[in-house]
Amino acid sequence: MDTTHTDGLLVENFEPTDAPMRIAVVTETWPPEVNGVALTLSKLVHLLSQRNHTIQLIRPRQDKNDTGSSPAGWTEILLRGLPIPRYPQLKLGMPSKKTLIKAWRHKRPDLIHIATEGPLGWSALQAAQVLRLPVTSDFRTNFASYSKHYGVGWLSKSIMAYLRKFHNRTSCTMVPTYALKSQLQACGFDNLRVVARGVDTQLFRPEQRNTALRQSWGADDNTMVLLSAGRLAVEKNLDLIVATDEALRRKGRQVKLVFAGDGPYRSHLQARCPHAVFVGMCTHAQLAELYASADLFLFPSLTETFGNVTLEALASGTPVLAFDCAAASELIKDAHNGWLVQGEDPQSYVNKALEITQIPGALQQARQHTQSSIRQWDWQEITTQVEAIFRTTLSSAAKL
């Protein structure tokens, strides 16, 4: 492995090989559930399967009609799960150590990859240790940061201690940004490797812009469409989007606010912003049209480990306004393909939106640079990096 710099971003380079692997992937979320973990993990796993690796997917059963779907080269183990509080459509996997030991003794995988750190993930980690199977993991959700938004901020240290214990028992933990790697290293996490999320540039592209869709929102050529996409939840800092919309309207800007997604905070947002468009849950194809049909993507979240929506918006030709954290720090070049707000001050975010809309042609100029700025984030390259980490982990395990 060596490293190169691309547009100021340090990128780890890996050499691909062809030998197939038997990979058990453990996750507590999977499509058709719509969230960043489910969607990006699904894309990665499908690409690994296309490279002739044998996949065993282990996840909670989503409902009584869920019998799994096994593409060629796949098997699935569906286990019991419980609805997650405030997110009944999602499941938390139940402890299943004995079941996994039995399954892996019957058909031993080469490597276990754990994408989520819930009870099912912990069971998989324990089972793998019993069977002396190598394990890699993902750090995909910042649960410690989320805790303060749900009235249990006092648990953040305990949550971080659990996550550190979990990941330090694996051979390697993949994190999406160098900033997060530094943050976790300072908290005592070991064996971290940076692997960014990818984006489907064949789906998310500027050509998906839909004038008829904009018209259905009441937006014409002179209207600036502000888009938010993702889970409608308190930890996403969505009140700042409403405040930004209100400030722009007070200054006489012709704007239309659109929310894509659903969640427990939707009713609150609808009450505060009755003039906004709420499109609800969307398919990938619908999201691609939404991104490309917007003029500015608003992403004020401060709790992301990455934030794939930033990548999707840029691929779709839509500039992004975000705080200087997570993926935005590495994807956005300020005043080039979007805008970065330093610190965490809400008023600074609002002021930046007001500033952008005062500059004639600012959005159109930024739009010219969005798509080209994310070319290196292709999913095939990301998959090659993950493959190489798996092989390195197997090689190290074989020497023990």
C-alpha positions in Angstrom: 0.0 0.0 0.0 1.1 3.6 -0.6 -0.6 7.0 -0.3 -1.2 9.8 -2.7 -2.8 13.2 -2.5 -5.8 14.0 -4.6 -7.2 17.6 -4.5 -5.6 17.9 -1.1 -7.1 14.7 0.3 -4.9 11.9 1.4 -6.1 8.7 -0.3 -4.9 5.2 0.5 -4.1 3.1 -2.5 -4.6 -0.7 -2.6 -3.7 -3.4 -5.0 -6.6 -5.7 -6.0 -6.3 -9.5 -6.2 -8.6 -12.1 -7.6 -8.8 -14.9 -5.1 -12.4 -15.3 -3.8 -13.2 -15.1 -0.1 -16.1 -16.4 2.1 -17.3 -13.3 3.9 -20.0 -13.3 6.7 -21.5 -9.8 6.9 -23.4 -8.9 10.1 -25.7 -6.0 10.2 -28.8 -4.8 12.0 -30.1 -2.7 9.1 -30.6 -3.6 5.5 -32.8 -2.4 2.5 -35.6 -1.8 2.0 -34.9 0.1 5.2 -33.7 3.6 4.1 -30.7 4.9 6.0 -27.1 5.6 5.2 -25.8 2.4 6.8 -28.3 0.1 5.0 -27.8 1.7 1.6 -24.1 2.0 1.5 -23.5 -1.4 3.1 -25.8 -3.0 0.5 -24.0 -1.4 -2.4 -20.6 -2.6 -1.0 -21.8 -6.2 -0.4 -23.4 -6.4 -3.9 -20.1 -5.3 -5.5 -18.1 -7.8 -3.4 -20.5 -10.5 -4.6 -20.0 -9.4 -8.2 -16.3 -10.0 -7.7 -17.0 -13.6 -7.0 -16.8 -13.5 -3.2 -19.2 -15.8 -1.4 -21.5 -13.7 0.9 -23.3 -14.8 4.0 -25.6 -12.0 5.2 -26.7 -12.1 8.9 -29.4 -9.7 9.9 -32.7 -9.4 11.9 -35.9 -10.4 10.2 -37.7 -7.2 9.2 -41.3 -8.5 9.5 -43.2 -11.7 9.3 -43.2 -11.7 5.5 -39.4 -11.3 5.3 -38.0 -14.6 3.9 -34.8 -13.0 2.6 -33.6 -12.8 -0.9 -30.4 -14.7 -1.9 -28.7 -13.7 -5.1 -26.3 -16.1 -6.7 -23.4 -16.7 -4.3 -25.3 -15.5 -1.3 -26.9 -17.1 1.8 -28.9 -15.3 4.5 -29.4 -16.1 8.1 -32.4 -14.2 9.5 -32.6 -13.8 13.2 -35.1 -12.3 15.7 -35.2 -8.6 16.2 -37.0 -5.9 18.3 -38.2 -2.5 17.0 -35.9 0.4 18.0 -37.6 3.0 20.2 -38.7 6.0 18.1 -37.8 4.0 14.9 -40.3 1.1 14.9 -39.5 0.4 11.2 -36.0 -0.5 12.2 -35.0 -3.6 14.2 -32.4 -4.2 16.9 -30.9 -7.7 16.5 -31.3 -10.0 19.5 -28.3 -11.8 21.1 -27.6 -14.9 18.9 -24.1 -16.2 19.9 -25.1 -19.9 20.0 -26.9 -19.7 16.7 -23.9 -18.1 15.0 -21.4 -20.5 16.5 -23.5 -23.4 15.2 -23.8 -21.9 11.7 -20.1 -21.0 11.4 -19.0 -24.4 12.6 -21.2 -26.0 9.9 -19.9 -23.7 7.2 -16.8 -21.7 8.3 -16.3 -18.3 6.7 -12.9 -16.9 6.0 -13.7 -13.6 7.7 -16.5 -11.9 9.7 -17.3 -8.2 8.9 -19.6 -6.5 11.5 -21.3 -3.3 10.3 -23.3 -2.5 13.5 -22.5 -2.6 17.2 -25.8 -3.7 18.6 -26.6 -7.0 20.4 -26.4 -9.0 17.2 -23.0 -7.4 16.4 -21.7 -8.2 19.9 -22.9 -11.8 19.5 -21.1 -12.1 16.2 -17.9 -10.8 17.8 -18.1 -13.3 20.7 -18.9 -16.2 18.3 -16.0 -15.3 16.1 -13.6 -15.2 19.0 -14.8 -18.7 20.1 -14.1 -20.0 16.6 -10.9 -18.0 16.2 -12.3 -16.3 13.1 -10.7 -13.0 12.0 -13.1 -10.0 12.4 -13.3 -6.5 10.8 -15.8 -3.8 11.7 -17.3 -0.5 10.6 -17.8 2.7 12.7 -20.8 4.0 10.9 -23.0 5.7 13.5 -22.0 8.3 16.1 -24.2 7.0 19.0 -22.3 8.9 21.6 -23.1 12.2 19.9 -26.7 11.2 19.3 -27.2 10.5 23.1 -27.4 14.2 24.0 -30.3 14.8 21.6 -32.4 12.2 23.4 -32.0 13.3 26.9 -29.3 10.7 27.8 -26.2 12.8 27.3 -24.9 11.5 30.6 -24.5 8.1 29.0 -22.2 9.3 26.3 -19.0 8.3 28.1 -20.4 4.8 28.8 -21.5 4.5 25.1 -18.1 5.5 23.9 -16.5 3.0 26.3 -18.6 0.2 24.9 -17.8 1.2 21.3 -14.1 1.3 22.1 -14.3 -2.1 23.8 -16.2 -3.5 20.8 -14.0 -2.2 18.0 -10.7 -2.8 19.8 -11.6 -6.5 19.8 -11.6 -6.5 16.0 -8.6 -6.7 13.8 -9.5 -3.5 11.9 -12.2 -0.8 12.2 -13.0 1.1 9.0 -13.9 4.7 9.4 -15.0 7.1 6.6 -12.9 10.2 7.2 -9.4 11.1 8.5 -11.0 13.6 11.0 -13.0 10.8 12.6 -10.0 8.5 12.7 -8.1 11.2 14.6 -11.0 11.7 17.0 -11.4 8.0 17.7 -7.6 7.5 18.1 -7.7 10.3 20.8 -10.4 8.2 22.6 -8.3 5.1 22.6 -9.5 3.3 19.5 -6.9 1.1 17.8 -6.4 -0.4 14.3 -8.3 2.2 12.4 -8.3 2.4 8.6 -9.9 5.1 6.5 -12.3 3.9 3.8 -14.7 6.6 2.4 -18.2 5.9 1.3 -18.9 5.8 -2.4 -21.6 7.2 -4.6 -23.4 5.8 -7.7 -22.5 8.5 -10.3 -24.6 6.7 -12.9 -27.7 7.4 -10.8 -26.8 10.6 -9.0 -26.0 13.1 -11.8 -27.1 16.6 -12.9 -29.0 15.3 -15.9 -31.7 14.1 -13.5 -32.9 17.7 -13.0 -36.7 17.7 -13.6 -38.5 21.0 -14.4 -41.9 19.4 -14.0 -41.0 18.3 -10.5 -39.9 21.8 -9.5 -43.2 23.2 -10.9 -45.1 20.7 -8.7 -43.5 22.3 -5.7 -44.5 25.8 -6.9 -41.0 26.6 -8.0 -40.2 28.4 -11.2 -36.8 29.5 -12.8 -36.5 32.3 -10.3 -37.1 30.2 -7.2 -34.3 28.9 -5.2 -35.1 25.3 -4.0 -33.6 24.4 -0.7 -33.4 20.7 -0.1 -32.9 18.6 3.0 -32.7 14.8 2.6 -32.4 12.1 5.3 -34.0 10.9 8.5 -36.2 13.6 10.1 -34.9 13.3 13.6 -33.8 15.8 16.3 -30.1 14.9 16.1 -30.0 16.1 12.5 -30.2 19.8 13.6 -33.2 20.3 11.3 -34.5 23.3 13.2 -31.6 25.2 11.8 -32.9 24.5 8.3 -36.2 26.0 9.2 -34.4 29.0 10.8 -32.4 29.5 7.6 -35.5 29.3 5.4 -37.2 31.9 7.7 -34.3 34.3 7.5 -34.1 34.1 3.7 -37.9 34.8 3.4 -37.6 37.8 5.8 -34.9 39.2 3.4 -37.3 38.8 0.5 -35.5 35.8 -1.1 -37.8 33.7 -3.3 -37.2 30.2 -1.9 -39.0 26.9 -1.6 -38.0 24.4 1.1 -38.3 20.7 0.4 -37.8 17.9 3.0 -37.1 14.3 1.7 -37.3 11.5 4.2 -39.4 10.7 7.3 -38.9 10.2 11.0 -40.2 11.1 14.5 -39.4 14.9 14.0 -41.7 15.3 10.9 -44.8 16.5 12.7 -42.7 19.1 14.6 -41.2 20.4 11.3 -44.6 20.5 9.6 -46.0 22.6 12.4 -43.1 25.0 12.2 -42.9 25.2 8.5 -46.4 24.5 6.9 -45.3 26.1 3.6 -42.5 23.5 3.1 -42.9 20.4 0.8 -42.6 17.1 2.6 -42.2 14.3 0.1 -41.7 11.5 2.6 -39.6 8.3 2.0 -38.1 8.1 -1.5 -36.6 5.5 -3.7 -33.1 5.9 -5.0 -34.4 7.1 -8.4 -36.7 9.6 -6.7 -33.8 10.9 -4.6 -31.7 11.4 -7.6 -34.3 13.6 -9.2 -34.8 15.6 -5.9 -31.1 16.3 -5.5 -30.6 17.4 -9.1 -33.8 19.5 -9.1 -32.7 21.5 -6.0 -30.5 24.6 -6.1 -28.9 24.4 -2.6 -28.6 21.4 -0.3 -28.8 22.3 3.4 -27.0 19.9 5.7 -26.5 21.4 9.2 -26.0 18.1 11.1 -23.2 17.9 13.6 -23.5 14.3 14.6 -22.5 12.5 11.3 -19.7 10.0 11.0 -19.8 10.7 7.3 -23.0 12.0 5.7 -23.6 10.3 2.4 -26.2 12.8 1.4 -23.4 15.4 0.9 -21.8 13.1 -1.6 -25.0 12.3 -3.4 -26.0 16.0 -3.6 -22.6 17.0 -5.1 -22.7 14.1 -7.6 -26.2 15.4 -8.6 -24.8 18.9 -9.4 -26.2 20.6 -6.3 -23.9 22.7 -4.1 -24.0 22.0 -0.3 -24.0 24.3 2.7 -22.7 22.4 5.7 -20.6 22.8 8.9 -16.9 22.0 8.5 -17.1 18.4 9.8 -17.5 14.8 8.7 -17.6 14.2 5.0 -18.2 17.9 4.2 -14.7 18.7 5.5 -13.2 16.4 2.9 -15.7 16.8 0.1 -16.3 20.6 0.0 -13.9 23.2 -1.1 -15.4 26.4 0.3 -16.9 28.8 -2.2 -16.0 26.3 -5.0 -18.4 23.4 -5.0 -20.3 24.4 -1.8 -19.8 26.3 1.4 -18.4 25.4 4.8 -19.3 27.0 8.1 -16.6 27.0 10.8 -17.5 26.0 14.4 -21.0 25.1 15.5 -22.7 28.5 15.7 -26.3 28.4 14.2 -26.3 32.1 13.4 -23.1 31.6 11.3 -24.9 29.0 9.3 -27.8 31.3 8.6 -25.5 34.2 7.8 -23.7 32.1 5.3 -26.9 31.3 3.5 -27.8 35.0 3.4 -24.4 35.8 2.0 -24.6 33.1 -0.7 -27.9 34.4 -1.9 -26.6 38.0 -2.1 -23.9 37.1 -4.7 -25.3 37.0 -8.2 -24.5 33.7 -9.9 -22.9 32.1 -6.8 -25.0 28.9 -7.0 -24.7 28.5 -10.7 -20.9 28.9 -10.5 -20.6 26.4 -7.7 -22.9 24.0 -9.6 -20.3 23.8 -12.4 -17.7 22.3 -10.0 -19.8 19.9 -8.0 -19.8 16.7 -10.1 -16.1 16.9 -11.1 -15.2 17.3 -7.4 -16.3 13.8 -6.4 -15.0 11.7 -9.2 -12.5 9.8 -7.0 -15.4 8.5 -4.8 -16.4 5.8 -7.2 -17.8 2.6 -5.6 -15.5 0.3 -7.5 -12.4 2.0 -6.0 -14.0 1.9 -2.5 -14.7 -1.9 -2.9 -11.1 -2.5 -4.0 -9.9 -0.8 -0.8 -12.2 -2.9 1.4 -11.1 -6.1 -0.4 -7.5 -5.2 0.4 -8.2 -4.7 4.1 -10.0 -8.1 4.2 -7.0 -9.8 2.6 -4.5 -8.1 4.9 -6.6 -9.2 7.9 -6.7 -12.8 6.6 -2.9 -12.7 6.0 -2.2 -11.4 9.5 -4.6 -14.0 11.1 -2.8 -16.9 9.2 0.5 -15.9 10.8 -0.8 -16.2 14.3 
